[in-house]
Amino acid sequence: MPYFTFKEQGVFFTLSSALDDHTPLVLIHGAGGNHLSWPPNMRHAQEYPVIALDLPGHGRSAGAGCENLSDYARAVVALLDELAIPRAVIAGHSMGGGVAQLLALKQAQRLSGLILVSTGARLTVAARILDGIHTDFAATVDLILEWAFAPDAPADLVGAARQRMLDVAPDVLYGDFVACDRFDVLKSIGNWSGPTTAICGELDRVTPPKYSRCLAGQIEDATLEIVPAAGHMVMLERAEAVGAAVDRFMGAMK
């Protein structure tokens, strides 16, 4: 099956296979990222349709970025509506995980399941990051990536992530982190009870494993996977392990 790329209402996305009777997986990237923040083995999966999107203002999508994760969540729902997808499994990394949680809480009827990667029910951002984006953008991007990858992460992965983040307008990156800093569903995430798995790198310094343990503890019957020797960008650093975990989860959706 070919690997398709599309734009709907200004939102760019890739589609791994035809939308048919299988439940699709929607991949939502983190702050300053785009669809390439997810590894090829996840974006190109053929066992089920995978939609990997660029949020507004990111990658090849039009529009401006947002300073509230609810606005990004609305953009995801609008894309599902355009594609006539009634229900999907939503996977979100970091900021995208916050968007996914809001969808679970506010649009539960549209979700068949939830995959939360390197995220938390609250996403406080260091003032050093917020202040630095407009004072020394390149240095702040380097700091973000220093925290985001494990010390032994391949240099090519780090370099590609750095270039993606540098390509984002500073105002968009700032808005992403403001939106994260405002996000807090600690008291309500337990209201979601659909199929859920939380995945986190053992060495994650941005959203440490305790964040994922908290999510798994609050969501009924949620599973937890801590990936050894991986940082915040666990899906890139340990693509096979994360891809296998996602395949298992999607297999249970049939």
N, C-alpha and C positions, 0 to 999 in steps of 0.2 A: 504494500500500500504506500503511495507517495506521501511525502511529508509536506503539508500545505502551509502557506502563510496567508493571512487575511487582515483586512481592516474592516471593522464594523463601527460606524458612528465615531470614527477617529481613534478607536482603540485597536492597536496592533496585537495579533496573537498568532500562535502556531497551533496546528492541529495534526496530531500524529496519525490518525486514521479516521475513517468515516464515522460520523455520528449515527449510531444505529440503536439496537436494543440494549447495548451495554451502558451502564452508568458511567458518565464521563468523569475524569479527574481534572480539576481546575487548579493550576499552580499560580500562587500569588507571591511575588518576590518581596524582598525587604527594602528598607530605606536606601535610596540611591542606587537601586539595582534595576534589572529588567529581566526579560524572560531567560536570558543567558545565565542568570544566577542559578538556574537549575541545570544539572548535568545532562548530557545528551541521552544517557540511558533512560532517564525519566521523561524527558520531553519527547522522545521518539518511540516510546512504548507502543507495541502493536496489540497487546492482549486486551486493551481497552482504550477508548479515545482519551487523549490528553490535550488539554488546552493550556498553553503557557502564554500568559498575557503580559503586556507592558502597561502598567498603570498610567493614567493621564499624566503627561509631562515627563514621562520616562521613556527611554529607548526610542522606539519608532512610533509611539503614540502621540497624538496631538493633544492640545489643551494645556492647562496649567496644573501644577501640582496642588496638593491640598494640605491644609493645616489641621484637619480633623479626619480620623480614620473612618468615620461614618460616611464622609463624602467618597472615599475610595470604595467603601462597601457598596454604595449606590451605583458606582460605575461598574462594579462586577455584576450586580443584579441586572443592570441595563444590558450588559453583554449577553447574559443568559437569556434575557427576554428576546433580544435580537436573533439569537440562534435557536429560539424555541426549545430551550432546555428546561424542563420542569424541575428536575432535581439533579444534583451533582455531588460528588465528594469534593470538598474544598481542602486544599493543602496550602498552608501559609508559612513562610519563613520569617521569623523576627517581626518586623512591622506587618508583613503579610499575614502572620499568625494572629496579630491583633485584629486585622480586617476579617479574618476567618472567624474569630470568636464573636465579633459583632454580627456577622451573618448568621451564626448559629443561634444567637440570642434574639435577633430581630427578624430573621427570615428563615426560621427553623423548617418551614414547609418546603424550602428549596434545597435543603441539605439531606443527602443520604448518609453522610459521614464527615468526619473532621480529622485532618492530619495536621498536627501542630509541631512545627520544626523550629527548634532553637527560639522559643518565644516564652511569654509569660502572660498572666492575667493583668499585670501592671508592667509598664515599660518605661521606667524613669531613665532620663538621659542626663549624663554628666554636663554640668555647666560649661566645662572646658570644651566640649564638643559644640554646644550651641553658640558659645562666644567665638570660637575659632573659625567657624565656617565663613564668616564675613571678614575676619581679620587676616587669616592666612589659610586660604582654602586648601592648597596642596598639602601643607603640613598637617592640617586637620584630617584630611583624607588618609594620609600615611598613618596617623595615630589610630584612626578608626580601624584600619586594616591590621595594624599591629595587634589590636585587641581582638579582632575578628577571626584570625587564623591561628592555628596551633603553631608553635615555634618551628616545627619541622615540615610545615606545609610546603609543597612544591612551589618554587619561585614563579613558574609560569602561571599557576592558578592565582597567586597573589597579584602578579603583574596584570593579568587580564581583569581581575576584579578592580584593581586600582584604576585602570583606564576607563572601565564602565562608570565608575563613580566620578572621575574627573570630567566625563562627558555630560554629566547632569548639571544643570544650571545651579549655582550656589543657592539661589532662592528656593528652588525645588527641594534640594537636600535639606536646607534649613527647615522648610515646611514639614518635611517627613519627620524630622526629629522632634519638632514642636508637637506634631500630631501624636507621636509615640509618647512624649512626656505627658500629654493630656490624657492618655488612655489608661483606664482603670476599671476592670470588671471583676475585681477580686471578690466582691460581695454577691455577684450575680452569675458567674460562670457555671456554678453548680446547677443552675436552672436548665442547662442543656444536658440531655441524657442520651443523645444518639451515639452511635458507634464512634469511638475516638481513640486515636493513638497519639502519644507525645514522644517525640524523638529529639535527643539532645546529645551534643558531643561532651565527652567526659571532661575536656579541658576548656569548655566554653567560658570565656571571661566576660562576655557581654550579657548573656542570659544564662547564668550558671545552672547546673543540673537541678538545683533546688527549685528553680522556677517550674521546670517540667514535672518534677515530683509533686509540686503543689497542684498543678493542673490535673495530673492523674489522680490525685487524692480527692479533688473536689468534684470531678466529673464521674458519674456513676459508671462502673465497669470499664473505665478507660484503661488502656495498656500503656506501658512505659518502656522505652528502649533507650539506654544510655550507650552510645557508641564509643568504644575505647580509643584513646589517643587522637581525638578529633576536637576541633574548636567550634566556634560559632557558625562557621561556614561548613558544617558537617556534611551537607549533601554534596558539596564539591570535593571536600577532602576525603570522604569515604563513600564515594558514589555507589559502589556495588552494594555495600551494607545497607545504605539508606534505600536504594532502589529495591532491594529484596524485601525490606520491611514494608515498603509501600505496596509492592506486588502482593504480599500476603494479605494486607489489609483490603486491597481491591478485590482479591480473590474471594474474600468473605462477603463481598457486596453482591455477588451473582445470585 
